[in-house]
Amino acid sequence: MLYNGCLKFTNLAKAAIQQKNIEEKNKYILKAQNIIQELMVTLNMDLDVSKNMMSLYDYIHHQLIQANIKNDIAALEEVEEFVTEFRDTWKQVIQLNRQQQYGVQGGKA
């Protein structure tokens, strides 16, 4: 849900840039930044994968700042690519996990 929210706000920010509505652009980019920051603080830094994700989230956060400063739609599109990939990967993980759970439970019944 956080990833979808981030995508929603980056899309709204792009539209605001195109409409030259700086106040709206700023508002939506800040919302996207807050989501990325929330994802960062929830990482379990004892895991190697979390350290890698932290680097990626940090880069995304940086790109959001640059997009806000420079009205850079390309930076927002790059953020969207990363966030879409993360969201889709999590969907696959959840789907595989459910398949394994139901497959195991189905075998026992």
NUBABA-774415 format. One record per atom (N, C-alpha, C): z, x, y; atom name; residue in one letter. Coordinates in nm, 3 decimals, padded with zeros to 5 digits, always signed. Each point is the difference from the previous one (the first is absolute). Layout:
<pts>
{{Z; X; Y}; 'CA'; 'a'}
...
</pts>
This chain:
<pts>
{{+00.000; +00.082; -00.119}; 'N'; 'm'}
{{+00.000; -00.082; +00.119}; 'CA'; 'm'}
{{+00.000; +00.086; +00.126}; 'C'; 'm'}
{{+00.072; +00.112; -00.005}; 'N'; 'l'}
{{+00.000; +00.089; +00.117}; 'CA'; 'l'}
{{-00.139; +00.056; +00.026}; 'C'; 'l'}
{{-00.070; +00.037; -00.107}; 'N'; 'y'}
{{-00.135; +00.053; +00.017}; 'CA'; 'y'}
{{-00.091; -00.105; +00.064}; 'C'; 'y'}
{{+00.009; -00.125; -00.048}; 'N'; 'n'}
{{-00.082; -00.106; +00.058}; 'CA'; 'n'}
{{+00.035; -00.021; +00.147}; 'C'; 'n'}
{{+00.127; +00.007; +00.034}; 'N'; 'g'}
{{+00.040; -00.012; +00.140}; 'CA'; 'g'}
{{-00.058; +00.110; +00.085}; 'C'; 'g'}
{{+00.004; +00.121; -00.052}; 'N'; 'c'}
{{-00.055; +00.114; +00.073}; 'CA'; 'c'}
{{-00.150; -00.018; +00.023}; 'C'; 'c'}
{{-00.070; -00.047; -00.103}; 'N'; 'l'}
{{-00.144; -00.025; +00.014}; 'CA'; 'l'}
{{-00.028; -00.109; +00.103}; 'C'; 'l'}
{{+00.081; -00.103; -00.002}; 'N'; 'k'}
{{-00.016; -00.110; +00.097}; 'CA'; 'k'}
{{+00.015; +00.055; +00.142}; 'C'; 'k'}
{{+00.105; +00.080; +00.023}; 'N'; 'f'}
{{+00.025; +00.049; +00.135}; 'CA'; 'f'}
{{-00.104; +00.103; +00.045}; 'C'; 'f'}
{{-00.052; +00.082; -00.092}; 'N'; 't'}
{{-00.105; +00.094; +00.041}; 'CA'; 't'}
{{-00.128; -00.075; +00.035}; 'C'; 't'}
{{-00.028; -00.106; -00.074}; 'N'; 'n'}
{{-00.117; -00.082; +00.032}; 'CA'; 'n'}
{{+00.015; -00.065; +00.138}; 'C'; 'n'}
{{+00.117; -00.055; +00.025}; 'N'; 'l'}
{{+00.025; -00.062; +00.131}; 'CA'; 'l'}
{{-00.006; +00.104; +00.112}; 'C'; 'l'}
{{+00.047; +00.121; -00.027}; 'N'; 'a'}
{{-00.006; +00.107; +00.100}; 'CA'; 'a'}
{{-00.145; +00.039; +00.029}; 'C'; 'a'}
{{-00.082; +00.006; -00.104}; 'N'; 'k'}
{{-00.142; +00.031; +00.021}; 'CA'; 'k'}
{{-00.065; -00.106; +00.089}; 'C'; 'k'}
{{+00.029; -00.125; -00.029}; 'N'; 'a'}
{{-00.056; -00.108; +00.082}; 'CA'; 'a'}
{{+00.047; +00.011; +00.144}; 'C'; 'a'}
{{+00.127; +00.033; +00.018}; 'N'; 'a'}
{{+00.054; +00.014; +00.136}; 'CA'; 'a'}
{{-00.067; +00.116; +00.074}; 'C'; 'a'}
{{-00.028; +00.109; -00.070}; 'N'; 'i'}
{{-00.071; +00.113; +00.064}; 'CA'; 'i'}
{{-00.138; -00.045; +00.044}; 'C'; 'i'}
{{-00.069; -00.071; -00.089}; 'N'; 'q'}
{{-00.135; -00.047; +00.034}; 'CA'; 'q'}
{{+00.002; -00.096; +00.119}; 'C'; 'q'}
{{+00.109; -00.077; +00.013}; 'N'; 'q'}
{{+00.014; -00.094; +00.111}; 'CA'; 'q'}
{{+00.063; +00.065; +00.123}; 'C'; 'q'}
{{+00.029; +00.130; -00.013}; 'N'; 'k'}
{{+00.063; +00.076; +00.109}; 'CA'; 'k'}
{{+00.135; -00.060; +00.041}; 'C'; 'k'}
{{+00.071; -00.053; -00.099}; 'N'; 'n'}
{{+00.132; -00.057; +00.023}; 'CA'; 'n'}
{{+00.103; +00.104; -00.045}; 'C'; 'n'}
{{+00.036; +00.087; +00.091}; 'N'; 'i'}
{{+00.085; +00.115; -00.031}; 'CA'; 'i'}
{{+00.141; -00.043; -00.043}; 'C'; 'i'}
{{+00.053; -00.102; +00.063}; 'N'; 'e'}
{{+00.134; -00.046; -00.035}; 'CA'; 'e'}
{{+00.006; -00.051; -00.144}; 'C'; 'e'}
{{-00.098; -00.079; -00.039}; 'N'; 'e'}
{{-00.005; -00.052; -00.138}; 'CA'; 'e'}
{{-00.023; +00.114; -00.100}; 'C'; 'e'}
{{-00.090; +00.091; +00.035}; 'N'; 'k'}
{{-00.025; +00.116; -00.087}; 'CA'; 'k'}
{{+00.128; +00.076; -00.027}; 'C'; 'k'}
{{+00.073; +00.028; +00.106}; 'N'; 'n'}
{{+00.125; +00.073; -00.013}; 'CA'; 'n'}
{{+00.098; -00.075; -00.090}; 'C'; 'n'}
{{+00.014; -00.130; +00.023}; 'N'; 'k'}
{{+00.093; -00.083; -00.078}; 'CA'; 'k'}
{{-00.033; +00.008; -00.149}; 'C'; 'k'}
{{-00.127; -00.016; -00.034}; 'N'; 'y'}
{{-00.038; -00.002; -00.142}; 'CA'; 'y'}
{{+00.009; +00.137; -00.065}; 'C'; 'y'}
{{-00.035; +00.104; +00.073}; 'N'; 'i'}
{{+00.012; +00.134; -00.057}; 'CA'; 'i'}
{{+00.147; +00.034; -00.022}; 'C'; 'i'}
{{+00.086; -00.038; +00.093}; 'N'; 'l'}
{{+00.143; +00.025; -00.019}; 'CA'; 'l'}
{{+00.054; -00.075; -00.123}; 'C'; 'l'}
{{-00.049; -00.120; -00.024}; 'N'; 'k'}
{{+00.041; -00.074; -00.120}; 'CA'; 'k'}
{{-00.046; +00.073; -00.126}; 'C'; 'k'}
{{-00.122; +00.051; +00.001}; 'N'; 'a'}
{{-00.051; +00.076; -00.114}; 'CA'; 'a'}
{{+00.083; +00.127; -00.020}; 'C'; 'a'}
{{+00.034; +00.067; +00.111}; 'N'; 'q'}
{{+00.084; +00.120; -00.008}; 'CA'; 'q'}
{{+00.136; -00.032; -00.061}; 'C'; 'q'}
{{+00.058; -00.110; +00.041}; 'N'; 'n'}
{{+00.131; -00.040; -00.054}; 'CA'; 'n'}
{{-00.008; -00.023; -00.151}; 'C'; 'n'}
{{-00.109; -00.056; -00.047}; 'N'; 'i'}
{{-00.016; -00.022; -00.144}; 'CA'; 'i'}
{{-00.008; +00.134; -00.072}; 'C'; 'i'}
{{-00.079; +00.092; +00.053}; 'N'; 'i'}
{{-00.012; +00.132; -00.063}; 'CA'; 'i'}
{{+00.135; +00.070; +00.001}; 'C'; 'i'}
{{+00.074; -00.011; +00.109}; 'N'; 'q'}
{{+00.133; +00.061; +00.007}; 'CA'; 'q'}
{{+00.093; -00.061; -00.105}; 'C'; 'q'}
{{-00.008; -00.129; -00.019}; 'N'; 'e'}
{{+00.081; -00.066; -00.103}; 'CA'; 'e'}
{{-00.035; +00.052; -00.138}; 'C'; 'e'}
{{-00.129; +00.017; -00.026}; 'N'; 'l'}
{{-00.043; +00.055; -00.129}; 'CA'; 'l'}
{{+00.053; +00.143; -00.017}; 'C'; 'l'}
{{+00.003; +00.075; +00.107}; 'N'; 'm'}
{{+00.048; +00.138; -00.005}; 'CA'; 'm'}
{{+00.149; +00.006; -00.035}; 'C'; 'm'}
{{+00.081; -00.085; +00.062}; 'N'; 'v'}
{{+00.144; +00.008; -00.023}; 'CA'; 'v'}
{{+00.041; -00.055; -00.137}; 'C'; 'v'}
{{-00.087; -00.074; -00.064}; 'N'; 't'}
{{+00.035; -00.055; -00.131}; 'CA'; 't'}
{{-00.042; +00.091; -00.116}; 'C'; 't'}
{{-00.065; +00.111; +00.031}; 'N'; 'l'}
{{-00.041; +00.092; -00.106}; 'CA'; 'l'}
{{+00.120; +00.069; -00.064}; 'C'; 'l'}
{{-00.004; +00.014; -00.130}; 'N'; 'n'}
{{+00.102; +00.076; -00.074}; 'CA'; 'n'}
{{-00.047; +00.146; -00.001}; 'C'; 'n'}
{{+00.058; +00.081; +00.086}; 'N'; 'm'}
{{-00.049; +00.137; +00.018}; 'CA'; 'm'}
{{+00.037; +00.092; -00.116}; 'C'; 'm'}
{{+00.067; -00.051; -00.102}; 'N'; 'd'}
{{+00.027; +00.079; -00.120}; 'CA'; 'd'}
{{-00.124; +00.010; -00.089}; 'C'; 'd'}
{{-00.098; -00.086; +00.026}; 'N'; 'l'}
{{-00.123; -00.002; -00.081}; 'CA'; 'l'}
{{-00.112; +00.075; +00.071}; 'C'; 'l'}
{{-00.076; +00.078; -00.077}; 'N'; 'd'}
{{-00.111; +00.075; +00.058}; 'CA'; 'd'}
{{-00.103; -00.093; +00.063}; 'C'; 'd'}
{{-00.027; -00.112; -00.064}; 'N'; 'v'}
{{-00.099; -00.092; +00.054}; 'CA'; 'v'}
{{+00.042; -00.051; +00.137}; 'C'; 'v'}
{{+00.130; -00.015; +00.022}; 'N'; 's'}
{{+00.050; -00.045; +00.130}; 'CA'; 's'}
{{-00.024; +00.105; +00.107}; 'C'; 's'}
{{+00.012; +00.126; -00.036}; 'N'; 'k'}
{{-00.027; +00.107; +00.096}; 'CA'; 'k'}
{{-00.147; -00.003; +00.043}; 'C'; 'k'}
{{-00.088; -00.024; -00.096}; 'N'; 'n'}
{{-00.143; -00.011; +00.032}; 'CA'; 'n'}
{{-00.028; -00.122; +00.086}; 'C'; 'n'}
{{+00.065; -00.112; -00.034}; 'N'; 'm'}
{{-00.019; -00.122; +00.078}; 'CA'; 'm'}
{{+00.054; +00.020; +00.143}; 'C'; 'm'}
{{+00.109; +00.070; +00.014}; 'N'; 'm'}
{{+00.057; +00.025; +00.133}; 'CA'; 'm'}
{{-00.103; +00.072; +00.087}; 'C'; 'm'}
{{-00.067; +00.099; -00.057}; 'N'; 's'}
{{-00.103; +00.073; +00.076}; 'CA'; 's'}
{{-00.112; -00.094; +00.043}; 'C'; 's'}
{{-00.041; -00.087; -00.091}; 'N'; 'l'}
{{-00.107; -00.094; +00.033}; 'CA'; 'l'}
{{+00.045; -00.103; +00.103}; 'C'; 'l'}
{{+00.120; -00.052; -00.016}; 'N'; 'y'}
{{+00.052; -00.094; +00.099}; 'CA'; 'y'}
{{+00.014; +00.067; +00.136}; 'C'; 'y'}
{{+00.043; +00.125; +00.002}; 'N'; 'd'}
{{+00.013; +00.073; +00.125}; 'CA'; 'd'}
{{-00.136; +00.014; +00.068}; 'C'; 'd'}
{{-00.102; +00.030; -00.078}; 'N'; 'y'}
{{-00.136; +00.010; +00.054}; 'CA'; 'y'}
{{-00.046; -00.134; +00.056}; 'C'; 'y'}
{{+00.024; -00.107; -00.075}; 'N'; 'i'}
{{-00.038; -00.134; +00.046}; 'CA'; 'i'}
{{+00.072; -00.032; +00.131}; 'C'; 'i'}
{{+00.128; +00.030; +00.005}; 'N'; 'h'}
{{+00.078; -00.024; +00.122}; 'CA'; 'h'}
{{-00.060; +00.076; +00.117}; 'C'; 'h'}
{{-00.036; +00.125; -00.024}; 'N'; 'h'}
{{-00.064; +00.082; +00.104}; 'CA'; 'h'}
{{-00.131; -00.064; +00.046}; 'C'; 'h'}
{{-00.080; -00.049; -00.094}; 'N'; 'q'}
{{-00.128; -00.061; +00.034}; 'CA'; 'q'}
{{+00.022; -00.127; +00.084}; 'C'; 'q'}
{{+00.104; -00.075; -00.032}; 'N'; 'l'}
{{+00.030; -00.119; +00.079}; 'CA'; 'l'}
{{+00.037; +00.038; +00.143}; 'C'; 'l'}
{{+00.076; +00.105; +00.015}; 'N'; 'i'}
{{+00.036; +00.047; +00.135}; 'CA'; 'i'}
{{-00.126; +00.042; +00.075}; 'C'; 'i'}
{{-00.087; +00.075; -00.067}; 'N'; 'q'}
{{-00.124; +00.044; +00.064}; 'CA'; 'q'}
{{-00.088; -00.119; +00.037}; 'C'; 'q'}
{{-00.006; -00.099; -00.088}; 'N'; 'a'}
{{-00.080; -00.119; +00.028}; 'CA'; 'a'}
{{+00.053; -00.071; +00.125}; 'C'; 'a'}
{{+00.130; -00.003; +00.012}; 'N'; 'n'}
{{+00.062; -00.066; +00.114}; 'CA'; 'n'}
{{-00.026; +00.076; +00.130}; 'C'; 'n'}
{{+00.013; +00.130; -00.006}; 'N'; 'i'}
{{-00.020; +00.083; +00.119}; 'CA'; 'i'}
{{-00.147; -00.001; +00.045}; 'C'; 'i'}
{{-00.090; +00.012; -00.097}; 'N'; 'k'}
{{-00.142; +00.019; +00.030}; 'CA'; 'k'}
{{-00.086; -00.125; -00.015}; 'C'; 'k'}
{{+00.063; -00.115; -00.034}; 'N'; 'n'}
{{-00.078; -00.122; -00.028}; 'CA'; 'n'}
{{-00.107; +00.030; -00.106}; 'C'; 'n'}
{{+00.042; +00.066; -00.106}; 'N'; 'd'}
{{-00.091; +00.055; -00.101}; 'CA'; 'd'}
{{-00.012; -00.094; -00.120}; 'C'; 'd'}
{{-00.108; -00.075; -00.003}; 'N'; 'i'}
{{-00.025; -00.093; -00.111}; 'CA'; 'i'}
{{-00.023; +00.077; -00.130}; 'C'; 'i'}
{{-00.064; +00.116; +00.006}; 'N'; 'a'}
{{-00.025; +00.080; -00.120}; 'CA'; 'a'}
{{+00.131; +00.042; -00.066}; 'C'; 'a'}
{{+00.101; +00.034; +00.078}; 'N'; 'a'}
{{+00.131; +00.036; -00.055}; 'CA'; 'a'}
{{+00.063; -00.120; -00.070}; 'C'; 'a'}
{{-00.015; -00.118; +00.059}; 'N'; 'l'}
{{+00.052; -00.121; -00.064}; 'CA'; 'l'}
{{-00.074; -00.031; -00.130}; 'C'; 'l'}
{{-00.128; +00.025; -00.002}; 'N'; 'e'}
{{-00.078; -00.023; -00.122}; 'CA'; 'e'}
{{+00.043; +00.097; -00.110}; 'C'; 'e'}
{{+00.032; +00.123; +00.038}; 'N'; 'e'}
{{+00.050; +00.096; -00.099}; 'CA'; 'e'}
{{+00.135; -00.046; -00.055}; 'C'; 'e'}
{{+00.086; -00.050; +00.087}; 'N'; 'v'}
{{+00.128; -00.054; -00.043}; 'CA'; 'v'}
{{-00.023; -00.114; -00.099}; 'C'; 'v'}
{{-00.093; -00.088; +00.033}; 'N'; 'e'}
{{-00.030; -00.114; -00.087}; 'CA'; 'e'}
{{-00.048; +00.046; -00.138}; 'C'; 'e'}
{{-00.079; +00.105; -00.004}; 'N'; 'e'}
{{-00.047; +00.052; -00.129}; 'CA'; 'e'}
{{+00.117; +00.046; -00.087}; 'C'; 'e'}
{{+00.089; +00.078; +00.059}; 'N'; 'f'}
{{+00.117; +00.047; -00.074}; 'CA'; 'f'}
{{+00.087; -00.116; -00.047}; 'C'; 'f'}
{{+00.031; -00.089; +00.092}; 'N'; 'v'}
{{+00.091; -00.110; -00.032}; 'CA'; 'v'}
{{-00.061; -00.093; -00.104}; 'C'; 'v'}
{{-00.129; -00.025; +00.009}; 'N'; 't'}
{{-00.068; -00.083; -00.100}; 'CA'; 't'}
{{+00.007; +00.066; -00.137}; 'C'; 't'}
{{-00.021; +00.130; -00.004}; 'N'; 'e'}
{{+00.007; +00.072; -00.128}; 'CA'; 'e'}
{{+00.142; -00.007; -00.058}; 'C'; 'e'}
{{+00.100; +00.019; +00.084}; 'N'; 'f'}
{{+00.139; -00.008; -00.048}; 'CA'; 'f'}
{{+00.030; -00.141; -00.053}; 'C'; 'f'}
{{-00.041; -00.100; +00.076}; 'N'; 'r'}
{{+00.024; -00.139; -00.041}; 'CA'; 'r'}
{{-00.067; -00.030; -00.134}; 'C'; 'r'}
{{-00.125; +00.041; -00.012}; 'N'; 'd'}
{{-00.074; -00.028; -00.123}; 'CA'; 'd'}
{{+00.058; +00.075; -00.120}; 'C'; 'd'}
{{+00.048; +00.122; +00.025}; 'N'; 't'}
{{+00.063; +00.077; -00.108}; 'CA'; 't'}
{{+00.128; -00.070; -00.047}; 'C'; 't'}
{{+00.082; -00.047; +00.094}; 'N'; 'w'}
{{+00.122; -00.071; -00.037}; 'CA'; 'w'}
{{-00.032; -00.127; -00.077}; 'C'; 'w'}
{{-00.106; -00.071; +00.038}; 'N'; 'k'}
{{-00.041; -00.120; -00.073}; 'CA'; 'k'}
{{-00.032; +00.035; -00.145}; 'C'; 'k'}
{{-00.071; +00.111; -00.020}; 'N'; 'q'}
{{-00.035; +00.043; -00.135}; 'CA'; 'q'}
{{+00.123; +00.037; -00.080}; 'C'; 'q'}
{{+00.093; +00.070; +00.062}; 'N'; 'v'}
{{+00.123; +00.040; -00.068}; 'CA'; 'v'}
{{+00.078; -00.124; -00.043}; 'C'; 'v'}
{{+00.013; -00.096; +00.088}; 'N'; 'i'}
{{+00.073; -00.123; -00.032}; 'CA'; 'i'}
{{-00.070; -00.075; -00.112}; 'C'; 'i'}
{{-00.130; -00.006; +00.007}; 'N'; 'q'}
{{-00.078; -00.069; -00.102}; 'CA'; 'q'}
{{+00.017; +00.066; -00.137}; 'C'; 'q'}
{{-00.008; +00.133; -00.003}; 'N'; 'l'}
{{+00.018; +00.072; -00.126}; 'CA'; 'l'}
{{+00.141; -00.019; -00.054}; 'C'; 'l'}
{{+00.097; +00.004; +00.088}; 'N'; 'n'}
{{+00.139; -00.018; -00.041}; 'CA'; 'n'}
{{+00.020; -00.139; -00.061}; 'C'; 'n'}
{{-00.057; -00.101; +00.062}; 'N'; 'r'}
{{+00.011; -00.137; -00.054}; 'CA'; 'r'}
{{-00.069; -00.010; -00.135}; 'C'; 'r'}
{{-00.116; +00.062; -00.013}; 'N'; 'q'}
{{-00.072; -00.004; -00.128}; 'CA'; 'q'}
{{+00.084; +00.066; -00.109}; 'C'; 'q'}
{{+00.062; +00.112; +00.032}; 'N'; 'q'}
{{+00.083; +00.069; -00.098}; 'CA'; 'q'}
{{+00.122; -00.083; -00.035}; 'C'; 'q'}
{{+00.062; -00.062; +00.099}; 'N'; 'q'}
{{+00.118; -00.083; -00.027}; 'CA'; 'q'}
{{-00.036; -00.119; -00.088}; 'C'; 'q'}
{{-00.105; -00.068; +00.034}; 'N'; 'y'}
{{-00.037; -00.118; -00.077}; 'CA'; 'y'}
{{-00.055; +00.038; -00.137}; 'C'; 'y'}
{{-00.066; +00.116; -00.006}; 'N'; 'g'}
{{-00.051; +00.047; -00.128}; 'CA'; 'g'}
{{+00.113; +00.032; -00.095}; 'C'; 'g'}
{{+00.104; +00.066; +00.051}; 'N'; 'v'}
{{+00.117; +00.035; -00.081}; 'CA'; 'v'}
{{+00.075; -00.126; -00.040}; 'C'; 'v'}
{{+00.023; -00.088; +00.095}; 'N'; 'q'}
{{+00.072; -00.124; -00.030}; 'CA'; 'q'}
{{-00.078; -00.086; -00.097}; 'C'; 'q'}
{{-00.133; -00.004; +00.017}; 'N'; 'g'}
{{-00.084; -00.080; -00.090}; 'CA'; 'g'}
{{+00.006; +00.055; -00.142}; 'C'; 'g'}
{{+00.011; +00.132; -00.014}; 'N'; 'g'}
{{+00.005; +00.061; -00.133}; 'CA'; 'g'}
{{+00.131; -00.030; -00.071}; 'C'; 'g'}
{{+00.107; -00.019; +00.074}; 'N'; 'k'}
{{+00.131; -00.026; -00.058}; 'CA'; 'k'}
{{+00.020; -00.146; -00.039}; 'C'; 'k'}
{{-00.070; -00.086; +00.068}; 'N'; 'a'}
{{+00.023; -00.145; -00.023}; 'CA'; 'a'}
{{-00.058; -00.048; -00.130}; 'C'; 'a'}
</pts>
